Each structure stands twice: as C-alpha cells, then as structure tokens.
C-alpha cells in the first residue's frame, strides 16, 4: 500500500517559509493586558478613596447635626447656649468616636450663639469641603473649594 500524505496531515516540520505557527501570546500582547489592568486598578483605588472621604464627611455632618440638636435642647432648658455654670457637652462627648479619627470637632459658645465645626485631620484629605461648620441659626459652612452647597 502506498503511503499517501494529505495536506491536512502535515506535521510541524512541513511549515513553509514565511508561515508562522501560533505559539501563544507575544510580549507586546501581554504588556498591553498589564497596562489595561493597571489603569483599571488605578481607577478602582481612586474611586474607593473618594467613597471613603465622602462617607467620613457624611459621618461628620451627622455628628454636627446631632451636636446642634443637643445645643438647642440645652438652650430650651437653660435659656442660654452657655450659662457659665454648667458648660454644654461638646461634640466630642456626643459623637461617635470613629468620627474623631478623621475630624477634630470643636464648639465655641456664649449665652446667645454657638458654632460647631469639624476640621479634617491628615487622615481625611478633603479639599472639596475642608472644615464643616454649623451655627445657632442653622447656617452651614464649608471652607473647601466646593462650598456649603456642594458639601451640605
């Protein structure tokens, strides 16, 4: 019987000149994949950091609102925000200690006015809002580039 070879049964030694066998991915293809993964990772990390800043800012706003409500209750019982005999509790006494890891909370008060503020610490870089504040009239402030309308 004659030994017949068909074109479809040629082995690897029969590859013609100018033809190339597929052996996997080239270095260029792998580098493109690595670059795409790196870009996606950078976007994911920055989005995560932005979400953390926003969450902490919301916690600080809640803390200031809670402290402002306390100050109003204090005023209704003492007819003064600070009567000099028994100073009101500050926001550090009222708010969740977790907020204090990222904001320094403060209270300035006299008999007829008060101002509560939350100053971001080094762990809370927030150029959009900066220091958040609220006073006895309910006026809300933010020292960052976004201003009160973007931050409250």
C-alpha positions in Angstrom: 0.0 0.0 0.0 1.3 3.4 -0.9 2.0 5.9 1.8 -0.1 8.9 1.0 0.2 12.2 2.7 -2.6 14.7 2.6 -2.2 18.4 3.1 -4.2 18.2 6.3 -1.9 15.6 7.9 1.3 17.5 7.6 3.3 17.8 10.8 5.2 20.7 12.3 8.2 20.1 10.1 6.1 20.9 7.0 5.5 24.6 7.8 6.5 26.6 4.8 8.8 29.6 4.6 7.0 32.8 5.7 4.4 30.9 7.6 4.3 31.1 11.4 2.8 28.8 13.9 0.7 30.2 16.7 2.6 29.5 20.0 0.8 31.7 22.5 0.8 35.4 23.4 3.5 37.8 22.3 5.3 40.0 24.7 3.5 43.0 23.3 0.1 41.5 23.8 1.0 40.7 27.4 2.2 44.2 28.1 -1.0 45.7 26.7 -3.0 43.5 29.1 -0.8 44.5 32.0 -1.3 48.2 31.2 -5.0 47.9 30.9 -5.2 46.1 34.3 -3.0 48.8 35.8 -5.3 51.5 34.5 -8.4 49.8 35.8 -6.7 49.3 39.2 -5.8 53.0 39.5 -9.4 53.9 38.7 -10.8 51.5 41.2 -8.5 52.7 44.0 -9.2 56.4 43.4 -13.0 55.6 43.4 -12.7 53.7 46.6 -10.7 56.6 48.3 -13.3 59.1 47.1 -16.1 57.0 48.5 -14.3 56.8 51.9 -13.8 60.5 52.1 -17.5 61.1 51.2 -18.6 58.6 53.8 -16.5 60.1 56.6 -17.7 63.6 55.6 -21.3 62.4 55.9 -20.5 61.0 59.4 -19.0 64.4 60.4 -22.1 66.2 59.1 -24.3 63.8 61.1 -22.2 64.5 64.1 -22.5 68.3 63.7 -26.3 68.0 63.2 -26.6 65.8 66.4 -24.5 68.3 68.4 -26.6 71.2 67.1 -29.8 69.4 68.2 -28.2 68.9 71.6 -27.3 72.6 71.8 -30.9 73.6 71.0 -32.2 71.2 73.7 -29.6 72.7 76.1 -30.9 76.2 75.2 -34.5 75.3 75.9 -33.7 74.1 79.4 -31.1 76.8 80.4 -32.3 79.7 78.2 -28.7 80.1 77.2 -26.2 78.2 75.0 -23.6 78.6 77.7 -24.8 79.9 81.0 -21.3 79.8 82.6 -22.3 77.4 85.4 -22.6 74.2 83.6 -20.9 74.2 80.2 -22.7 72.2 77.5 -21.2 69.0 76.2 -19.0 69.4 73.2 -19.3 67.3 70.1 -16.5 65.1 71.2 -18.8 63.9 74.1 -21.8 63.4 71.8 -20.4 62.0 68.5 -19.2 58.6 67.6 -15.5 58.2 68.4 -15.0 56.8 64.9 -15.6 60.4 63.5 -12.9 61.8 65.7 -10.2 59.7 63.9 -10.8 61.8 60.8 -12.1 65.1 62.2 -11.2 67.4 65.0 -14.6 68.6 66.5 -15.0 71.9 68.2 -17.6 74.1 69.9 -17.4 77.8 70.6 -20.4 79.2 72.5 -21.6 82.1 74.6 -25.1 82.9 76.0 -26.7 83.6 72.6 -24.6 82.0 69.9 -22.6 78.8 69.2 -20.6 77.5 66.3 -19.8 73.8 65.9 -17.0 72.8 63.5 -15.4 69.7 62.1 -11.8 70.2 60.9 -10.4 67.3 58.8 -7.3 65.6 60.1 -4.4 64.5 58.0 -6.2 61.1 57.6 -9.1 62.8 55.9 -7.9 64.8 52.9 -10.9 66.6 51.7 -10.1 69.7 49.6 -13.7 69.8 48.3 -15.3 70.6 51.7 -12.5 71.3 54.1 -13.8 72.4 57.6 -17.5 71.9 58.1 -19.5 74.2 60.4 -23.0 74.9 61.7 -24.2 77.7 64.0 -27.2 78.5 66.1 -29.2 79.9 63.1 -28.7 76.7 61.2 -26.3 78.3 58.8 -23.9 75.6 57.4 -20.4 76.3 56.1 -17.6 74.6 54.4 -14.2 76.1 53.8 -13.2 73.9 50.8 -13.4 74.6 47.1 -16.9 73.2 46.9 -18.5 75.5 49.4 -21.6 74.8 51.5 -23.9 74.0 48.6 -21.7 71.1 47.4 -20.9 69.8 50.9 -24.1 70.0 52.9 
